[in-house]
Amino acid sequence: MLESTLTALQSLFTLSGFLFLWLGVIVGLIFGVMPGLGGTTAIALLMPITYSLEPNQAMLLMGGIMGSVSAGGSISAILINTPGTAPNAATCFDGYPLAKQGKGGLAIGAAAGASTIGGLIGIFTLIVVIPIMKSIVLLFGPPEYFMLAMMGLTAIAVSTGGQFLRGLIAGAIGLILSFVGYDAVGGTVRFTFGSDYLWDGVPLVPALTGLFALSEMIALSVSGGTIAEAGSTSKITSVWEGAWLAVKHWRTTLQGSIIGTIVGAIPGLGGTVAAFLSYTAAMQISKHPETFGTGNIEGVIGPEASNNAKDGGALIPTLSFGIPGSAEMAVFLGVLVLHGVDPGPMLLIHNQGVIFALILSLVASTLLSNIVVLGIAQPLALITKLDVHILVPVVVTAALAGVYALREAAGDVVTAVVFGMLGYVMIRFRFPRVTLVIALILGELAERSFHQSLNMADGDWTIFFTRTTSLVLFLLIIGAMLIPAVRGLRRTPPQEASQ
């Protein structure tokens, strides 16, 4: 192991290794900022370039991309309410309100700090877990997937604050939309209205881009002015103050990192689920959960810690079984195969040097990308001071171009526009968009896992409570639902409680 580590370090501290790492970081940041692109597209586009490289150099390039994409995506999510990647959508809920208050630099600093810590925790977990990967991954099956989805959907009940009825309506709309398309269990096509485009369901990236970016641009066009409210200021020191807040709120950072690592390691869930679970979990432990959605810094720290931690987790099934933990890892698997690296139990025996090169590149890119983000946060925050007549056309054009570039499908542009109008209506009538997004993301997973679990048990419902991991997740759900009630009782004055 020591020899492999020294070889990987030698590859990193060469001119070519350093250049490939920086190339990966820059590409990752750019593709992260651009709505609809993300790490999957970046890896796919650069994969042919790696054919002529040494395996260690290829790992430095790919690790640079994976370690920096989420950092780039947080910038656009915070400043213009446009998630650069799908997992960054959870950052919009509190990051953008902070930008409107003139605290865009503070939010970016907090995101960078949390992302750095989360990324390092995820990578450390990967190193520790590599020898026991198999037993951990096999703990999760359809019943556990169902309980994880239920844990996310529980957020609908606890995240609506004073908009309970509106939140339930928005959640119901999200669930209905999640059922559109091909039913993986029943083998039928539902609610497509004869459109082949909807066979695969509502595409997530165009939907999120429309729901956040386009809807907000419509609202800004109507109201005029700038993103940052009149009279708001953004201090130069606020960027580094934000980074310190990620340390100050260490429980939220640690919790988000753990959730990101665990969920990232479960094939089929991905970073989006991890980010939203981290967001709702941060709400549960916050002293002021009612402020989430209005600019609570913990709403930025939780999902951003998860976003970078998920990469370390997603590499666990990818490297140990050849089962990609996400779409990004599926493309990365192609890079491994291209260089003759066969994922599986013998990976550490035959390709130990390559894996340590990847781990080192992830650590380095996590640090470098967030240092870059902290360095440019203050000038970027000035975007919130631009007049909307300049900003709106640029954002709308970039968003729609990114959506189209993802699959080169005109239907994706139409979907983004439709969800943009839906999002504006929800803003106008004060319907929370977070509940719709959570239900849209988790609805299909919950339905599929539920049917698979019952098929496994010949219709016996007790399968959800007889498996240890599933039972633990169920108890966590019950606990999450009880926390708001307990918190409410604590805040009720004694005289009111006795009446």
Secondary structure, DSSP 8 states (H G I E B T S, - for coil): -HHHHHHHHHHHTSHHHHHHHHHHHHHHHHHHHSTT-HHHHHHHHHGGGGGGS-HHHHHHHHHHHHHHHHHHHHHHHHHHS--SSGGGHHHHHHHHHHHHTT-HHHHHHHHHHHHHHHHHHHHHHHHHHGGGHHHHHTT--HHHHHHHHHHHHTHHHHS-TT-HHHHHHHHHHHHHHHT-EE-TTT--EES-TT-GGGGG-S-HHHHHIIIIIIHHHHHHHHH-SBSS-TT----TTHHHHHHHHHHHTHHHHHHHHHHHHHHHTSTTTHHHHHHHHHHHHHHHH-S-GGGTTS--THHHHHHHHHHHHHHHHHHHHHHHHS--SSHHHHHHHHHHHHTT---STTHHHHSHHHHHHHHHHHHHHHHHHHHHHHHHHHHHHGGGGSBHHHHHHHHHHHHHHHHHHHH--HHHHHHHHHHHHHHHHHHHTT--HHHHHHHHHHHHHHHHHHHHHHHHTTT-TTHHHHSHHHHHHHHHHHHHHHHHHHHHHHHS-HHHHH-
